Amino acid sequence: MVERRVNVGWAEGLHARPASIFVRAATAAGVPVTIAKADGSPVNAASMLAVLGLGAQGGEEIVLATEAEGAEAALDRLAKLVAEGLEELPETV
């Protein structure tokens, strides 16, 4: 299991538009990724409803994880996206 712990960089948290950006990026990662609040149960990061259901607020710590082999780069890109509150998935870390 590989994981990254990051604080949500979007001021409004993972709601509406930021959640949509994140879900598209998680889907594009090509590996199964989960997302959870630091003290919560993981959910599918490629599911809009699951991500919205987390209710993650700006500045709150979340955990991104995967069991896929060689997925460190994908998690690094997703972590950067979330931590910096970017508008799209960065091509490089």
C-alpha positions, 0 to 999 in steps of 0.5 A: 500500500502506497499513500500520500497525506496532504492538506486540501489546498482549495479554500472551499474544500473538495466540493463541486468544481474542485471535486470534479477536477480531482475525480477526473484526475483520479480517473485519468491516473489509470490505477485504483486510488482511494481517498479518505479523511485522516480519521475516516474510511477510504472511498473510491477517488474516481467516484464523484458522489463518494468524494463529495460525501467525504465533506473534506474542507479546505486545509483538512488532511486527506489520505490518498492511497493505492495498492497498484504496483508502480503508482507512486508517480500517480499519487504524487501528481494527485497529491500535488493537485489537491495540496496546491488547489490546482485547476488541472492535473500537472503533467509532471511532479 
